C-alpha cells in the first residue's frame, strides 16, 4: 500500500549568504505565500538560531511543499506487528 507524506521546506540565507533550510513534518496544507512569508520573517527577526558563530535563517528565500510517496513491495515488519498485537489481545 502506498503512503504519501507532505512536508513544508523553508529555505533561508544564513549570515554568510549561503542557503540553509528547515523542514517541517505534518505541515498545515494550503498555506498562502503571505502566511508562510510572515512566519519566515518572524523566525528571521527572532535572531535566535546560530551555528559556529554564523547566524542561521537570516533572510527568507523560498518555501515549498514536498510530497513523498512510499510504496512497499513487501514489509515483513507489518506482519510481525500485527502478530504481536494479536498476542496482546
Phi and psi in radians as a Rosetta constraint file:
Dihedral C 1 N 2 CA 2 C 2 CIRCULARHARMONIC -1.510 0.35
Dihedral N 2 CA 2 C 2 N 3 CIRCULARHARMONIC 2.440 0.35
Dihedral C 2 N 3 CA 3 C 3 CIRCULARHARMONIC -2.188 0.35
Dihedral N 3 CA 3 C 3 N 4 CIRCULARHARMONIC 2.203 0.35
Dihedral C 3 N 4 CA 4 C 4 CIRCULARHARMONIC -1.923 0.35
Dihedral N 4 CA 4 C 4 N 5 CIRCULARHARMONIC 2.301 0.35
Dihedral C 4 N 5 CA 5 C 5 CIRCULARHARMONIC -2.089 0.35
Dihedral N 5 CA 5 C 5 N 6 CIRCULARHARMONIC 2.678 0.35
Dihedral C 5 N 6 CA 6 C 6 CIRCULARHARMONIC -2.237 0.35
Dihedral N 6 CA 6 C 6 N 7 CIRCULARHARMONIC 2.288 0.35
Dihedral C 6 N 7 CA 7 C 7 CIRCULARHARMONIC -2.170 0.35
Dihedral N 7 CA 7 C 7 N 8 CIRCULARHARMONIC 2.853 0.35
Dihedral C 7 N 8 CA 8 C 8 CIRCULARHARMONIC -2.024 0.35
Dihedral N 8 CA 8 C 8 N 9 CIRCULARHARMONIC 2.100 0.35
Dihedral C 8 N 9 CA 9 C 9 CIRCULARHARMONIC -1.809 0.35
Dihedral N 9 CA 9 C 9 N 10 CIRCULARHARMONIC 2.115 0.35
Dihedral C 9 N 10 CA 10 C 10 CIRCULARHARMONIC -1.856 0.35
Dihedral N 10 CA 10 C 10 N 11 CIRCULARHARMONIC 2.134 0.35
Dihedral C 10 N 11 CA 11 C 11 CIRCULARHARMONIC -1.950 0.35
Dihedral N 11 CA 11 C 11 N 12 CIRCULARHARMONIC 2.310 0.35
Dihedral C 11 N 12 CA 12 C 12 CIRCULARHARMONIC -2.221 0.35
Dihedral N 12 CA 12 C 12 N 13 CIRCULARHARMONIC 2.911 0.35
Dihedral C 12 N 13 CA 13 C 13 CIRCULARHARMONIC -1.698 0.35
Dihedral N 13 CA 13 C 13 N 14 CIRCULARHARMONIC 2.480 0.35
Dihedral C 13 N 14 CA 14 C 14 CIRCULARHARMONIC -1.601 0.35
Dihedral N 14 CA 14 C 14 N 15 CIRCULARHARMONIC -2.985 0.35
Dihedral C 14 N 15 CA 15 C 15 CIRCULARHARMONIC -1.139 0.35
Dihedral N 15 CA 15 C 15 N 16 CIRCULARHARMONIC -0.213 0.35
Dihedral C 15 N 16 CA 16 C 16 CIRCULARHARMONIC -1.923 0.35
Dihedral N 16 CA 16 C 16 N 17 CIRCULARHARMONIC 0.338 0.35
Dihedral C 16 N 17 CA 17 C 17 CIRCULARHARMONIC 1.013 0.35
Dihedral N 17 CA 17 C 17 N 18 CIRCULARHARMONIC 0.580 0.35
Dihedral C 17 N 18 CA 18 C 18 CIRCULARHARMONIC -1.895 0.35
Dihedral N 18 CA 18 C 18 N 19 CIRCULARHARMONIC 2.567 0.35
Dihedral C 18 N 19 CA 19 C 19 CIRCULARHARMONIC -1.223 0.35
Dihedral N 19 CA 19 C 19 N 20 CIRCULARHARMONIC 2.431 0.35
Dihedral C 19 N 20 CA 20 C 20 CIRCULARHARMONIC -2.482 0.35
Dihedral N 20 CA 20 C 20 N 21 CIRCULARHARMONIC 2.640 0.35
Dihedral C 20 N 21 CA 21 C 21 CIRCULARHARMONIC -2.491 0.35
Dihedral N 21 CA 21 C 21 N 22 CIRCULARHARMONIC 2.850 0.35
Dihedral C 21 N 22 CA 22 C 22 CIRCULARHARMONIC -2.306 0.35
Dihedral N 22 CA 22 C 22 N 23 CIRCULARHARMONIC 2.393 0.35
Dihedral C 22 N 23 CA 23 C 23 CIRCULARHARMONIC -2.012 0.35
Dihedral N 23 CA 23 C 23 N 24 CIRCULARHARMONIC 2.242 0.35
Dihedral C 23 N 24 CA 24 C 24 CIRCULARHARMONIC -1.917 0.35
Dihedral N 24 CA 24 C 24 N 25 CIRCULARHARMONIC 2.145 0.35
Dihedral C 24 N 25 CA 25 C 25 CIRCULARHARMONIC -1.404 0.35
Dihedral N 25 CA 25 C 25 N 26 CIRCULARHARMONIC 2.726 0.35
Dihedral C 25 N 26 CA 26 C 26 CIRCULARHARMONIC 0.914 0.35
Dihedral N 26 CA 26 C 26 N 27 CIRCULARHARMONIC 0.733 0.35
Dihedral C 26 N 27 CA 27 C 27 CIRCULARHARMONIC -1.238 0.35
Dihedral N 27 CA 27 C 27 N 28 CIRCULARHARMONIC 2.641 0.35
Dihedral C 27 N 28 CA 28 C 28 CIRCULARHARMONIC -1.076 0.35
Dihedral N 28 CA 28 C 28 N 29 CIRCULARHARMONIC 2.371 0.35
Dihedral C 28 N 29 CA 29 C 29 CIRCULARHARMONIC -1.420 0.35
Dihedral N 29 CA 29 C 29 N 30 CIRCULARHARMONIC 2.633 0.35
Dihedral C 29 N 30 CA 30 C 30 CIRCULARHARMONIC 1.134 0.35
Dihedral N 30 CA 30 C 30 N 31 CIRCULARHARMONIC 0.620 0.35
Dihedral C 30 N 31 CA 31 C 31 CIRCULARHARMONIC -1.232 0.35
Dihedral N 31 CA 31 C 31 N 32 CIRCULARHARMONIC 2.578 0.35
Dihedral C 31 N 32 CA 32 C 32 CIRCULARHARMONIC -1.519 0.35
Dihedral N 32 CA 32 C 32 N 33 CIRCULARHARMONIC 2.834 0.35
Dihedral C 32 N 33 CA 33 C 33 CIRCULARHARMONIC -1.029 0.35
Dihedral N 33 CA 33 C 33 N 34 CIRCULARHARMONIC -0.695 0.35
Dihedral C 33 N 34 CA 34 C 34 CIRCULARHARMONIC -1.100 0.35
Dihedral N 34 CA 34 C 34 N 35 CIRCULARHARMONIC -0.748 0.35
Dihedral C 34 N 35 CA 35 C 35 CIRCULARHARMONIC -1.114 0.35
Dihedral N 35 CA 35 C 35 N 36 CIRCULARHARMONIC -0.815 0.35
Dihedral C 35 N 36 CA 36 C 36 CIRCULARHARMONIC -1.224 0.35
Dihedral N 36 CA 36 C 36 N 37 CIRCULARHARMONIC -0.745 0.35
Dihedral C 36 N 37 CA 37 C 37 CIRCULARHARMONIC -1.063 0.35
Dihedral N 37 CA 37 C 37 N 38 CIRCULARHARMONIC -0.705 0.35
Dihedral C 37 N 38 CA 38 C 38 CIRCULARHARMONIC -1.094 0.35
Dihedral N 38 CA 38 C 38 N 39 CIRCULARHARMONIC -0.763 0.35
Dihedral C 38 N 39 CA 39 C 39 CIRCULARHARMONIC -1.132 0.35
Dihedral N 39 CA 39 C 39 N 40 CIRCULARHARMONIC -0.724 0.35
Dihedral C 39 N 40 CA 40 C 40 CIRCULARHARMONIC -1.142 0.35
Dihedral N 40 CA 40 C 40 N 41 CIRCULARHARMONIC -0.661 0.35
Dihedral C 40 N 41 CA 41 C 41 CIRCULARHARMONIC -1.122 0.35
Dihedral N 41 CA 41 C 41 N 42 CIRCULARHARMONIC -0.697 0.35
Dihedral C 41 N 42 CA 42 C 42 CIRCULARHARMONIC -1.086 0.35
Dihedral N 42 CA 42 C 42 N 43 CIRCULARHARMONIC -0.743 0.35
Dihedral C 42 N 43 CA 43 C 43 CIRCULARHARMONIC -1.069 0.35
Dihedral N 43 CA 43 C 43 N 44 CIRCULARHARMONIC -0.821 0.35
Dihedral C 43 N 44 CA 44 C 44 CIRCULARHARMONIC -1.092 0.35
Dihedral N 44 CA 44 C 44 N 45 CIRCULARHARMONIC -0.741 0.35
Dihedral C 44 N 45 CA 45 C 45 CIRCULARHARMONIC -1.244 0.35
Dihedral N 45 CA 45 C 45 N 46 CIRCULARHARMONIC -0.413 0.35
Dihedral C 45 N 46 CA 46 C 46 CIRCULARHARMONIC -1.137 0.35
Dihedral N 46 CA 46 C 46 N 47 CIRCULARHARMONIC -0.534 0.35
Dihedral C 46 N 47 CA 47 C 47 CIRCULARHARMONIC 0.935 0.35
Dihedral N 47 CA 47 C 47 N 48 CIRCULARHARMONIC 0.762 0.35
Dihedral C 47 N 48 CA 48 C 48 CIRCULARHARMONIC -1.967 0.35
Dihedral N 48 CA 48 C 48 N 49 CIRCULARHARMONIC -0.053 0.35
Dihedral C 48 N 49 CA 49 C 49 CIRCULARHARMONIC -1.869 0.35
Dihedral N 49 CA 49 C 49 N 50 CIRCULARHARMONIC 2.175 0.35
Dihedral C 49 N 50 CA 50 C 50 CIRCULARHARMONIC -2.583 0.35
Dihedral N 50 CA 50 C 50 N 51 CIRCULARHARMONIC 2.505 0.35
Dihedral C 50 N 51 CA 51 C 51 CIRCULARHARMONIC -2.425 0.35
Dihedral N 51 CA 51 C 51 N 52 CIRCULARHARMONIC 2.195 0.35
Dihedral C 51 N 52 CA 52 C 52 CIRCULARHARMONIC 0.928 0.35
Dihedral N 52 CA 52 C 52 N 53 CIRCULARHARMONIC 0.689 0.35
Dihedral C 52 N 53 CA 53 C 53 CIRCULARHARMONIC 1.392 0.35
Dihedral N 53 CA 53 C 53 N 54 CIRCULARHARMONIC 0.040 0.35
Dihedral C 53 N 54 CA 54 C 54 CIRCULARHARMONIC -1.916 0.35
Dihedral N 54 CA 54 C 54 N 55 CIRCULARHARMONIC 2.222 0.35
Dihedral C 54 N 55 CA 55 C 55 CIRCULARHARMONIC -1.231 0.35
Dihedral N 55 CA 55 C 55 N 56 CIRCULARHARMONIC 2.301 0.35
Dihedral C 55 N 56 CA 56 C 56 CIRCULARHARMONIC -1.715 0.35
Dihedral N 56 CA 56 C 56 N 57 CIRCULARHARMONIC 2.784 0.35
Dihedral C 56 N 57 CA 57 C 57 CIRCULARHARMONIC 0.985 0.35
Dihedral N 57 CA 57 C 57 N 58 CIRCULARHARMONIC 0.890 0.35
Dihedral C 57 N 58 CA 58 C 58 CIRCULARHARMONIC -1.506 0.35
Dihedral N 58 CA 58 C 58 N 59 CIRCULARHARMONIC -0.810 0.35
Dihedral C 58 N 59 CA 59 C 59 CIRCULARHARMONIC -2.253 0.35
Dihedral N 59 CA 59 C 59 N 60 CIRCULARHARMONIC 2.056 0.35
Dihedral C 59 N 60 CA 60 C 60 CIRCULARHARMONIC -1.052 0.35
Dihedral N 60 CA 60 C 60 N 61 CIRCULARHARMONIC 2.367 0.35
Dihedral C 60 N 61 CA 61 C 61 CIRCULARHARMONIC -2.073 0.35
Dihedral N 61 CA 61 C 61 N 62 CIRCULARHARMONIC -0.790 0.35
Dihedral C 61 N 62 CA 62 C 62 CIRCULARHARMONIC -2.855 0.35
Dihedral N 62 CA 62 C 62 N 63 CIRCULARHARMONIC 2.860 0.35
Dihedral C 62 N 63 CA 63 C 63 CIRCULARHARMONIC -2.496 0.35
Dihedral N 63 CA 63 C 63 N 64 CIRCULARHARMONIC 2.407 0.35
Dihedral C 63 N 64 CA 64 C 64 CIRCULARHARMONIC -2.502 0.35
Dihedral N 64 CA 64 C 64 N 65 CIRCULARHARMONIC 2.474 0.35
Dihedral C 64 N 65 CA 65 C 65 CIRCULARHARMONIC -1.455 0.35
Dihedral N 65 CA 65 C 65 N 66 CIRCULARHARMONIC 2.392 0.35
Dihedral C 65 N 66 CA 66 C 66 CIRCULARHARMONIC -2.124 0.35
Dihedral N 66 CA 66 C 66 N 67 CIRCULARHARMONIC 2.125 0.35
Dihedral C 66 N 67 CA 67 C 67 CIRCULARHARMONIC -1.821 0.35
Dihedral N 67 CA 67 C 67 N 68 CIRCULARHARMONIC 2.359 0.35
Dihedral C 67 N 68 CA 68 C 68 CIRCULARHARMONIC -2.242 0.35
Dihedral N 68 CA 68 C 68 N 69 CIRCULARHARMONIC 2.203 0.35
Dihedral C 68 N 69 CA 69 C 69 CIRCULARHARMONIC -1.974 0.35
Dihedral N 69 CA 69 C 69 N 70 CIRCULARHARMONIC 2.215 0.35
Dihedral C 69 N 70 CA 70 C 70 CIRCULARHARMONIC -1.968 0.35
Dihedral N 70 CA 70 C 70 N 71 CIRCULARHARMONIC 2.153 0.35
Dihedral C 70 N 71 CA 71 C 71 CIRCULARHARMONIC -2.021 0.35
Dihedral N 71 CA 71 C 71 N 72 CIRCULARHARMONIC 1.897 0.35
Dihedral C 71 N 72 CA 72 C 72 CIRCULARHARMONIC -1.188 0.35
Dihedral N 72 CA 72 C 72 N 73 CIRCULARHARMONIC 2.376 0.35
Dihedral C 72 N 73 CA 73 C 73 CIRCULARHARMONIC -1.475 0.35
Dihedral N 73 CA 73 C 73 N 74 CIRCULARHARMONIC -0.797 0.35
Dihedral C 73 N 74 CA 74 C 74 CIRCULARHARMONIC -2.716 0.35
Dihedral N 74 CA 74 C 74 N 75 CIRCULARHARMONIC 2.741 0.35
Dihedral C 74 N 75 CA 75 C 75 CIRCULARHARMONIC -2.621 0.35
Dihedral N 75 CA 75 C 75 N 76 CIRCULARHARMONIC 1.608 0.35
Dihedral C 75 N 76 CA 76 C 76 CIRCULARHARMONIC -1.134 0.35
Dihedral N 76 CA 76 C 76 N 77 CIRCULARHARMONIC -0.394 0.35
Dihedral C 76 N 77 CA 77 C 77 CIRCULARHARMONIC -1.098 0.35
Dihedral N 77 CA 77 C 77 N 78 CIRCULARHARMONIC -0.623 0.35
Dihedral C 77 N 78 CA 78 C 78 CIRCULARHARMONIC -1.116 0.35
Dihedral N 78 CA 78 C 78 N 79 CIRCULARHARMONIC -0.683 0.35
Dihedral C 78 N 79 CA 79 C 79 CIRCULARHARMONIC -1.157 0.35
Dihedral N 79 CA 79 C 79 N 80 CIRCULARHARMONIC -0.709 0.35
Dihedral C 79 N 80 CA 80 C 80 CIRCULARHARMONIC -1.101 0.35
Dihedral N 80 CA 80 C 80 N 81 CIRCULARHARMONIC -0.704 0.35
Dihedral C 80 N 81 CA 81 C 81 CIRCULARHARMONIC -1.173 0.35
Dihedral N 81 CA 81 C 81 N 82 CIRCULARHARMONIC -0.686 0.35
Dihedral C 81 N 82 CA 82 C 82 CIRCULARHARMONIC -1.129 0.35
Dihedral N 82 CA 82 C 82 N 83 CIRCULARHARMONIC -0.743 0.35
Dihedral C 82 N 83 CA 83 C 83 CIRCULARHARMONIC -1.111 0.35
Dihedral N 83 CA 83 C 83 N 84 CIRCULARHARMONIC -0.726 0.35
Dihedral C 83 N 84 CA 84 C 84 CIRCULARHARMONIC -1.089 0.35
Dihedral N 84 CA 84 C 84 N 85 CIRCULARHARMONIC -0.716 0.35
Dihedral C 84 N 85 CA 85 C 85 CIRCULARHARMONIC -1.156 0.35
Dihedral N 85 CA 85 C 85 N 86 CIRCULARHARMONIC -0.676 0.35
Dihedral C 85 N 86 CA 86 C 86 CIRCULARHARMONIC -1.108 0.35
Dihedral N 86 CA 86 C 86 N 87 CIRCULARHARMONIC -0.658 0.35
Dihedral C 86 N 87 CA 87 C 87 CIRCULARHARMONIC -1.198 0.35
Dihedral N 87 CA 87 C 87 N 88 CIRCULARHARMONIC -0.491 0.35
Dihedral C 87 N 88 CA 88 C 88 CIRCULARHARMONIC -1.359 0.35
Dihedral N 88 CA 88 C 88 N 89 CIRCULARHARMONIC -0.387 0.35
